[in-house]
Amino acid sequence: MTDILIQNARIYTQTPGQSWAEAVLVRQGRVVAVGDVAELLELAPTGTPTVDVGGRLVLPGFTDSHIHFHDMAQRRGQVALYAASSLEDALARIAQHAAELAPDAWVLGYGWNESSWPESKFPTRHDLDSISGGRPAIVWRTDLHVAVANSAALKVAGIDQNAPDPPAGVIDRDASGQPTGVLRELAINLVRRVIPQPDEATAAANLRAIAADLHRLGIVAVHDQRMKDHNEEGRQALRLYTRLRNQGRLPLRIVCNVEAANMEHLIALGLESGFGDEWVRLGFIKLFADGSLGARTAWMLAPYEGDPDNRGMYLTPPDEVARVIQRAHRHGLAISIHAIGDRANREVLDIFEETLAAGSEHPPALPHRIEHVQALQPEDQSRLAALGVVASMQPLHCTDDLPNTDLLWGERGRNAYAFRSLQAAGTTLAFGSDAPVASFNPWWGIHAAVTRQRGDGAPPGGWHPEQRLSVVEAVEAYTLGAARAIGQSHQQGRIAPGYLADFIVLDRDIFTCDPAEIRDVQVEMTILGGEIVYPEIS
């Protein structure tokens, strides 16, 4: 069913001059008309299915503009540790998970966060050794920039006291020089590369299961991000998405990034950003400028609080970043670059400025973008808009990172997650989750952007409340802003004639309810290309 008439609705069209309507008519997966019920009933062909939504609020379908979708499919079935309240609790959860696995299976998990634990310290290989039964085990920190492996996993990966740190990676060691099991940044890949991978059928089933979870939250499209130096992941993801699309089984609209190591293959084939259709599209060349706040590897202009010798680190040398950006720009390939620290963001903006000034005969059809844009000095906050660079941000990180931001950056935290300053400057904001680093629930993200508070209401009045957004602005960042970021604002992000028929029906009006309630929003219906994908119709 790709023809449908939705009526008795409060439709937020996000269209200038016609922001509200009470009905929308869909034919062959696209919007034909929006307006009054009587008018659209006359336009609708006889037999068009009609859905009365009882006066509910209808919005354009949401896009998660920064999600590790393929990685999440790979991680399905691993133990999630977000809720672990202490190291002991995390170990108990891992032990319970391990007991349910086959004897030869790796013990895998993610989501631990020591900053919320009483002891506030990283686990070690000895901790994992005590509960993994001699099997290889590795569990990622919530930011995916740190992981801890047990002794068996280190042995399989060949990591011992003589193993050197890989480029842009750190193997933590104890006083005697033995690895502690803690691996930072690209050192994690030494273990990751020896973990057995699921076959394609399993990956496809996992992907569709995760897509169903996204549908329940109103997400109909994703910008799929790559992990640092997972050179094979982009190829695997694009192949899987294309095969599912050709089979008519792709459950989301996907823009797929490719890791920078594969750029030359794209150039040789003449492929450019935006190639594809409304289901699968080649997105961006993914680069990493620095690490993360939690791993203390975000690249800063000044040292971390209480750590005068640490300003973080770059993951890709600036001259290499410049070479890739400039070459990509000349060949019609847009850049998506991870930058957390204020120095990383400044260096990247300097490179974009130089690149754009040099010009190109074949500039990318999509705008370049910075992922996270976490810390920006005030003098850099207007530069993204001036350069036409998209700020791809994850508002839930703002509140999740609050303890670490205050602890590690102190007063510089006022320059973090500058939603309002960027919006006021005219920057295109595209919001996402960074899942599995954080929850992909967009209603938690909107709540964080609008209140700058955690789920428990702390801190009172919001953290640096001057950077709050309105609900209208936050919704735009999950819809029209996300569409602008991929050059698709002519057919995504609005409920208007000619646009793709992607919309969601909510259980409450988020524009009038108490902002504290937004975290509790329930999606009653999700429609993708005119098809009701949630609730699932048997």
C-alpha positions as CSV (number, residue, x, y, z in Angstrom):
1,M,0.0,0.0,0.0
2,T,1.8,3.1,-1.2
3,D,-1.5,5.0,-1.8
4,I,-3.1,6.4,1.4
5,L,-5.1,9.3,2.7
6,I,-4.4,10.5,6.2
7,Q,-7.1,12.6,7.7
8,N,-8.3,14.2,10.9
9,A,-4.7,15.1,11.6
10,R,-2.7,18.0,12.9
11,I,0.0,17.9,10.2
12,Y,3.1,20.0,10.7
13,T,4.2,20.3,7.1
14,Q,7.3,22.4,7.7
15,T,6.5,24.2,4.5
16,P,6.7,28.0,4.3
17,G,3.3,29.6,3.9
18,Q,1.5,26.4,4.7
19,S,2.9,25.1,8.0
20,W,-0.3,23.2,9.0
21,A,-2.8,21.0,7.3
22,E,-5.5,18.4,8.4
23,A,-5.0,15.8,5.6
24,V,-2.4,14.4,3.3
25,L,-2.9,12.4,0.1
26,V,-0.2,9.9,-1.0
27,R,0.0,8.2,-4.4
28,Q,2.8,5.7,-5.3
29,G,4.9,6.6,-2.3
30,R,4.8,10.4,-2.8
31,V,2.7,13.2,-1.4
32,V,0.1,14.4,-4.0
33,A,-1.6,17.1,-1.9
34,V,-1.9,18.4,1.6
35,G,-4.8,20.5,2.9
36,D,-8.4,20.2,4.0
37,V,-10.1,16.8,4.3
38,A,-13.0,17.7,2.0
39,E,-10.6,18.9,-0.7
40,L,-8.4,15.8,-0.5
41,L,-11.4,13.4,-0.4
42,E,-12.4,14.8,-3.8
43,L,-8.9,14.3,-5.2
44,A,-8.5,10.8,-3.9
45,P,-9.2,8.0,-6.3
46,T,-12.1,5.7,-5.4
47,G,-10.8,2.9,-3.0
48,T,-7.9,4.9,-1.7
49,P,-7.2,3.5,1.9
50,T,-8.0,6.1,4.5
51,V,-6.4,6.4,8.0
52,D,-8.1,8.6,10.6
53,V,-5.4,9.6,13.2
54,G,-7.8,11.1,15.7
55,G,-6.4,14.7,15.6
56,R,-2.9,13.5,16.4
57,L,0.2,15.4,15.5
58,V,1.9,14.3,12.3
59,L,5.5,15.2,11.5
60,P,7.9,14.5,8.6
61,G,9.7,11.2,9.2
62,F,12.9,11.5,11.2
63,T,16.5,10.9,10.0
64,D,19.3,9.9,12.2
65,S,22.2,11.9,10.7
66,H,25.0,10.1,12.5
67,I,24.5,6.4,13.3
68,H,26.8,3.4,13.0
69,F,24.0,1.4,11.4
70,H,26.1,-1.4,9.9
71,D,28.2,-1.6,13.0
72,M,25.0,-1.9,15.1
73,A,23.9,-4.9,12.9
74,Q,27.3,-6.5,13.6
75,R,26.9,-5.9,17.4
76,R,23.4,-7.3,17.7
77,G,23.5,-10.1,20.3
78,Q,26.4,-8.5,22.2
79,V,25.9,-7.4,25.8
80,A,25.0,-3.7,26.3
81,L,26.5,-2.1,29.4
82,Y,24.9,1.4,29.4
83,A,22.9,0.7,32.5
84,A,25.9,-0.8,34.5
85,S,26.1,1.3,37.7
86,S,29.6,0.1,38.7
87,L,32.5,-2.1,37.6
88,E,31.1,-5.0,39.6
89,D,27.7,-4.5,38.0
90,A,29.3,-4.4,34.5
91,L,31.3,-7.6,35.2
92,A,28.1,-9.4,36.5
93,R,26.3,-8.5,33.3
94,I,29.2,-9.7,31.1
95,A,29.4,-13.0,33.1
96,Q,25.7,-13.6,32.7
97,H,25.9,-13.0,29.0
98,A,29.0,-15.2,28.7
99,A,27.1,-18.1,30.4
100,E,24.6,-18.0,27.6
101,L,27.1,-18.3,24.8
102,A,28.5,-21.3,23.0
103,P,31.8,-22.5,24.5
104,D,33.9,-21.3,21.7
105,A,32.2,-17.9,21.2
106,W,33.9,-14.6,21.8
107,V,32.5,-12.5,24.7
108,L,31.7,-9.1,23.2
109,G,30.0,-6.0,24.7
110,Y,29.8,-2.3,24.6
111,G,28.5,0.8,26.4
112,W,30.4,0.8,29.7
113,N,31.1,4.3,31.1
114,E,33.4,4.6,34.1
115,S,32.5,8.2,34.7
116,S,29.2,7.1,36.2
117,W,30.7,4.5,38.5
118,P,31.7,5.2,42.1
119,E,35.3,4.0,41.5
120,S,35.5,5.9,38.1
121,K,38.2,3.7,36.7
122,F,38.6,1.7,33.5
123,P,38.3,-2.1,33.7
124,T,41.4,-4.2,33.0
125,R,42.2,-7.5,31.4
126,H,42.3,-9.0,34.9
127,D,38.7,-8.0,35.5
128,L,37.6,-9.7,32.3
129,D,39.8,-12.7,32.9
130,S,37.9,-13.4,36.2
131,I,34.5,-13.8,34.4
132,S,35.2,-14.9,30.8
133,G,36.2,-18.5,31.4
134,G,39.3,-18.3,29.4
135,R,37.5,-17.3,26.2
136,P,38.5,-14.2,24.3
137,A,36.6,-11.1,25.4
138,I,36.6,-7.5,24.5
139,V,34.1,-4.8,25.6
140,W,34.0,-1.2,24.2
141,R,33.6,2.0,26.2
142,T,30.4,3.9,25.4
143,D,32.3,6.3,23.0
144,L,33.9,3.3,21.1
145,H,37.3,5.1,21.4
146,V,38.4,2.9,24.2
147,A,38.0,-0.9,24.7
148,V,39.3,-3.4,27.2
149,A,40.3,-6.9,26.2
150,N,41.1,-9.9,28.3
151,S,44.3,-11.9,28.3
152,A,43.0,-14.5,25.8
153,A,41.9,-11.8,23.3
154,L,45.3,-10.0,23.6
155,K,47.0,-13.3,22.9
156,V,45.0,-14.0,19.8
157,A,45.8,-10.5,18.6
158,G,49.5,-10.9,19.4
159,I,49.6,-8.0,21.9
160,D,52.2,-8.6,24.6
161,Q,54.8,-6.4,26.4
162,N,56.9,-6.2,23.2
163,A,54.0,-5.1,21.0
164,P,54.5,-1.5,19.8
165,D,51.7,1.1,19.9
166,P,50.2,1.3,16.4
167,P,50.0,4.6,14.7
168,A,47.2,6.8,16.3
169,G,46.7,4.1,19.0
170,V,47.8,3.4,22.5
171,I,48.2,0.1,24.4
172,D,48.0,1.0,28.1
173,R,50.6,-0.7,30.2
174,D,51.2,-1.3,33.9
175,A,54.4,-0.4,35.8
176,S,56.2,-3.6,34.5
177,G,55.3,-2.8,30.9
178,Q,52.6,-5.5,30.6
179,P,49.4,-4.5,28.7
180,T,46.6,-3.7,31.0
181,G,44.0,-4.7,28.4
182,V,42.9,-1.1,27.9
183,L,43.2,-0.2,24.2
184,R,42.8,3.4,22.9
185,E,41.8,4.6,19.5
186,L,43.4,2.5,16.7
187,A,45.0,0.0,19.1
188,I,41.5,-1.5,19.3
189,N,41.7,-2.6,15.7
190,L,44.5,-5.1,16.6
191,V,41.8,-7.2,18.4
192,R,38.8,-6.2,16.3
193,R,40.4,-7.7,13.1
194,V,40.7,-11.2,14.6
195,I,37.0,-11.4,15.8
196,P,34.9,-13.8,13.7
197,Q,32.3,-11.9,11.7
198,P,28.7,-12.9,11.0
199,D,27.7,-14.1,7.5
200,E,25.7,-11.9,5.2
201,A,22.4,-13.6,5.9
202,T,22.8,-13.0,9.6
203,A,24.0,-9.4,9.0
204,A,20.8,-8.8,6.9
205,A,18.5,-10.2,9.5
206,N,20.2,-8.1,12.2
207,L,19.9,-5.0,10.1
208,R,16.2,-5.5,9.6
209,A,15.7,-6.1,13.3
210,I,17.4,-2.8,14.2
211,A,15.5,-1.0,11.5
212,A,12.3,-2.2,13.1
213,D,13.5,-0.6,16.4
214,L,14.1,2.6,14.6
215,H,10.7,2.6,13.0
216,R,9.1,2.4,16.5
217,L,10.8,5.7,17.3
218,G,9.8,7.4,14.0
219,I,13.2,7.1,12.2
220,V,12.8,6.4,8.5
221,A,16.3,7.3,7.2
222,V,19.9,7.1,8.4
223,H,23.3,8.6,7.4
224,D,25.5,5.5,8.1
225,Q,28.9,6.4,9.5
226,R,32.1,4.5,9.4
227,M,34.5,3.6,12.2
228,K,38.1,4.7,12.0
229,D,40.3,2.5,9.8
230,H,37.6,-0.2,9.3
231,N,38.5,-0.1,5.6
232,E,36.4,-3.1,4.7
233,E,33.2,-1.9,6.5
234,G,32.0,0.6,4.0
235,R,32.3,-1.9,1.1
236,Q,30.4,-4.5,3.1
237,A,27.7,-2.1,4.1
238,L,27.1,-0.6,0.6
239,R,27.0,-4.1,-0.9
240,L,24.5,-5.3,1.7
241,Y,22.3,-2.2,1.4
242,T,22.3,-2.4,-2.4
243,R,21.4,-6.1,-2.4
244,L,18.5,-5.5,0.0
245,R,17.3,-2.5,-2.0
246,N,17.3,-4.6,-5.2
247,Q,15.3,-7.3,-3.5
248,G,12.8,-4.7,-2.2
249,R,13.7,-5.5,1.4
250,L,15.7,-2.4,2.5
251,P,13.8,-1.1,5.5
252,L,15.2,2.5,5.6
253,R,16.5,5.2,3.3
254,I,20.3,5.0,3.7
255,V,23.2,7.4,2.8
256,C,26.3,5.3,3.2
257,N,29.7,6.8,4.0
258,V,33.0,5.3,2.8
259,E,36.2,5.3,4.8
260,A,39.0,7.5,3.4
261,A,41.2,4.6,2.6
262,N,38.8,3.7,-0.2
263,M,38.7,7.2,-1.8
264,E,41.0,6.4,-4.7
265,H,38.7,3.5,-5.8
266,L,35.8,5.9,-6.0
267,I,37.8,8.4,-7.9
268,A,39.0,5.8,-10.4
269,L,35.4,4.7,-11.0
270,G,34.2,8.3,-11.4
271,L,31.7,8.0,-8.5
272,E,30.7,11.1,-6.7
273,S,28.8,12.0,-3.5
274,G,25.0,11.7,-4.1
275,F,25.2,8.8,-6.5
276,G,22.2,6.5,-6.1
277,D,18.5,6.8,-5.5
278,E,16.1,7.6,-2.7
279,W,16.8,4.3,-1.0
280,V,20.6,3.9,-1.2
281,R,23.0,6.8,-1.9
282,L,26.7,7.2,-1.8
283,G,27.4,9.8,0.9
284,F,30.7,11.1,2.2
285,I,34.4,10.3,2.6
286,K,34.8,9.7,6.3
287,L,37.8,11.1,8.1
288,F,38.8,11.4,11.8
289,A,40.6,14.5,13.0
290,D,40.9,13.5,16.7
291,G,39.6,11.1,19.4
292,S,37.0,11.6,22.1
293,L,36.5,13.5,25.4
294,G,36.0,10.4,27.5
295,A,39.2,8.8,26.2
296,R,41.0,12.1,26.8
297,T,42.1,12.1,23.1
298,A,40.0,15.0,21.8
299,W,42.5,17.5,20.4
300,M,42.4,20.7,22.4
301,L,44.0,24.1,22.2
302,A,44.8,24.0,26.0
303,P,45.6,21.1,28.3
304,Y,42.9,19.0,30.0
305,E,42.0,20.1,33.5
306,G,44.4,18.6,36.0
307,D,46.5,17.1,33.3
308,P,48.9,19.8,32.1
309,D,50.8,17.5,29.6
310,N,47.7,16.3,27.8
311,R,46.1,18.3,25.0
312,G,44.6,15.1,23.4
313,M,45.8,13.9,20.0
314,Y,45.1,14.0,16.3
315,L,44.1,10.6,14.7
316,T,44.9,11.7,11.2
317,P,47.9,14.1,10.7
318,P,46.6,17.6,9.6
319,D,48.7,17.5,6.4
320,E,47.0,14.2,5.5
321,V,43.6,15.6,6.4
322,A,44.3,18.5,4.0
323,R,45.5,16.2,1.2
324,V,42.3,14.0,1.4
325,I,39.9,16.9,1.7
326,Q,41.4,18.8,-1.2
327,R,41.6,15.8,-3.4
328,A,38.1,14.7,-2.6
329,H,36.7,18.2,-3.2
330,R,38.3,18.3,-6.7
331,H,36.7,15.0,-7.6
332,G,33.1,15.6,-6.4
333,L,33.4,13.8,-3.1
334,A,32.1,15.5,0.0
335,I,33.8,15.1,3.4
336,S,32.3,13.9,6.7
337,I,35.0,14.5,9.3
338,H,34.9,13.6,13.0
339,A,36.2,16.5,15.1
340,I,35.6,16.9,18.9
341,G,38.2,19.2,20.4
342,D,38.4,22.9,19.8
343,R,41.8,22.6,18.1
344,A,40.6,19.7,15.9
345,N,37.6,21.8,14.8
346,R,39.7,24.9,14.1
347,E,42.3,22.9,12.1
348,V,39.5,21.3,10.0
349,L,37.8,24.7,9.4
350,D,41.1,26.2,8.3
351,I,41.5,23.3,5.8
352,F,37.9,23.7,4.5
353,E,38.5,27.4,4.1
354,E,41.7,26.9,2.1
355,T,40.1,24.1,0.0
356,L,37.0,26.1,-0.9
357,A,39.1,29.2,-1.7
358,A,41.1,27.1,-4.2
359,G,37.9,26.1,-6.0
360,S,37.1,23.0,-8.2
361,E,35.8,22.3,-11.7
362,H,33.7,19.5,-10.1
363,P,32.8,20.4,-6.6
364,P,30.7,17.9,-4.6
365,A,26.9,18.0,-5.0
366,L,26.6,17.6,-1.2
367,P,28.0,20.0,1.4
368,H,31.0,19.1,3.5
369,R,30.2,18.4,7.1
370,I,31.8,18.1,10.5
371,E,30.6,15.3,12.8
372,H,30.1,16.2,16.5
373,V,31.5,19.8,16.4
374,Q,31.7,19.3,20.2
375,A,34.0,22.2,21.2
376,L,34.3,25.4,19.3
377,Q,35.9,28.6,20.4
378,P,33.6,31.6,20.1
379,E,35.6,33.0,17.2
380,D,35.0,29.8,15.3
381,Q,31.3,29.4,15.9
382,S,30.2,31.4,12.8
383,R,32.7,29.8,10.4
384,L,30.6,26.7,9.5
385,A,27.8,28.8,8.2
386,A,30.2,31.1,6.3
387,L,31.8,28.1,4.6
388,G,28.5,26.2,4.0
389,V,29.7,23.3,6.2
390,V,27.0,21.3,8.0
391,A,27.2,20.7,11.8
392,S,26.2,17.1,12.3
393,M,25.6,17.0,16.0
394,Q,24.2,14.5,18.6
395,P,22.3,16.4,21.3
396,L,22.1,13.5,23.7
397,H,25.9,13.6,23.9
398,C,25.5,17.1,25.4
399,T,23.8,15.8,28.5
400,D,25.5,12.4,28.6
401,D,28.9,14.1,28.5
402,L,28.0,16.7,31.2
403,P,30.1,15.2,34.0
404,N,33.2,14.6,31.9
405,T,32.9,18.0,30.2
406,D,32.9,19.8,33.5
407,L,35.7,17.6,34.9
408,L,38.0,17.6,31.9
409,W,37.4,21.0,30.3
410,G,36.2,23.1,33.2
411,E,35.0,26.5,32.1
412,R,35.7,25.7,28.5
413,G,32.5,23.6,28.7
414,R,30.5,26.8,27.8
415,N,31.9,26.4,24.3
416,A,30.6,22.8,24.0
417,Y,27.5,21.8,22.0
418,A,26.8,25.4,20.9
419,F,23.5,24.6,19.3
420,R,22.0,28.1,19.7
421,S,25.2,30.0,18.5
422,L,25.5,27.7,15.4
423,Q,21.8,28.1,14.7
424,A,21.9,31.9,15.1
425,A,24.8,32.0,12.7
426,G,22.8,30.3,10.0
427,T,24.5,26.9,10.2
428,T,22.6,23.8,8.9
429,L,22.2,21.5,11.9
430,A,21.7,17.8,11.2
431,F,20.9,15.8,14.4
432,G,21.6,12.2,15.1
433,S,22.5,9.8,17.9
434,D,26.0,8.2,17.2
435,A,24.4,4.9,18.2
436,P,25.5,2.5,19.5
437,V,27.6,5.2,21.4
438,A,24.3,6.6,22.7
439,S,20.6,5.7,22.5
440,F,19.1,6.3,19.1
441,N,15.9,7.6,20.7
442,P,15.3,11.0,18.9
443,W,12.9,12.1,21.5
444,W,15.6,11.9,24.1
445,G,17.7,14.0,21.7
446,I,15.1,16.6,21.2
447,H,14.6,16.8,25.0
448,A,18.3,17.3,25.4
449,A,18.5,20.0,22.8
450,V,15.5,21.9,24.1
451,T,16.2,21.6,27.9
452,R,20.0,20.9,28.1
453,Q,19.0,18.6,31.0
454,R,19.3,14.9,31.6
455,G,16.4,12.6,32.0
456,D,16.2,13.2,35.7
457,G,15.9,17.0,35.2
458,A,19.5,17.8,36.2
459,P,20.9,20.3,36.2
460,P,18.0,22.7,37.2
461,G,17.5,25.3,34.5
462,G,19.7,23.4,32.0
463,W,23.4,23.1,31.4
464,H,24.6,26.4,29.8
465,P,20.9,27.1,29.0
466,E,21.8,30.0,26.6
467,Q,22.5,27.3,24.0
468,R,19.0,25.7,24.1
469,L,16.9,25.3,20.9
470,S,13.2,25.6,20.5
471,V,11.2,22.4,19.7
472,V,10.6,23.7,16.2
473,E,14.3,24.1,15.6
474,A,15.2,20.7,17.0
475,V,12.5,19.0,14.9
476,E,14.0,20.7,11.8
477,A,17.5,19.4,12.6
478,Y,16.0,15.8,12.6
479,T,14.1,16.4,9.3
480,L,14.8,19.2,6.9
481,G,18.3,19.9,8.2
482,A,19.2,16.3,7.7
483,A,17.8,16.4,4.2
484,R,19.8,19.6,3.4
485,A,22.9,17.8,4.6
486,I,22.6,15.2,1.8
487,G,21.3,17.5,-0.9
488,Q,17.7,16.1,-0.7
489,S,15.7,19.0,0.7
490,H,13.7,19.0,-2.5
491,Q,12.1,15.7,-1.6
492,Q,12.8,14.9,2.1
493,G,12.1,16.7,5.4
494,R,8.7,18.2,4.5
495,I,5.2,17.0,4.0
496,A,4.5,18.7,0.7
497,P,3.5,17.8,-2.9
498,G,6.2,15.9,-4.7
499,Y,8.0,14.9,-1.5
500,L,8.5,11.3,-0.4
501,A,5.7,10.1,1.8
502,D,7.6,9.6,5.0
503,F,5.8,10.7,8.2
504,I,5.1,9.8,11.7
505,V,2.1,10.1,14.1
506,L,2.7,11.0,17.7
507,D,0.8,10.3,20.9
508,R,1.0,14.0,22.0
509,D,1.7,17.5,20.6
510,I,5.4,18.2,21.4
511,F,4.9,21.9,20.4
512,T,2.5,22.5,23.3
513,C,3.4,19.9,26.0
514,D,5.8,20.4,28.9
515,P,9.3,20.0,27.4
516,A,10.0,17.5,30.2
517,E,7.4,15.2,28.6
518,I,9.2,15.0,25.2
519,R,11.4,12.1,26.5
520,D,8.2,10.1,26.9
521,V,6.8,10.6,23.4
522,Q,5.4,7.4,21.8
523,V,5.2,7.1,18.0
524,E,1.8,5.6,17.1
525,M,2.5,5.1,13.4
526,T,5.5,5.4,11.1
527,I,4.9,5.6,7.3
528,L,7.8,5.1,4.9
529,G,7.1,5.7,1.2
530,G,3.4,5.4,1.8
531,E,3.8,2.1,3.6
532,I,2.9,1.7,7.2
533,V,6.1,0.1,8.7
534,Y,5.1,0.6,12.3
535,P,3.1,-0.9,13.8
536,E,3.9,-3.9,11.6
537,I,0.8,-5.2,9.8
538,S,0.7,-9.0,9.6
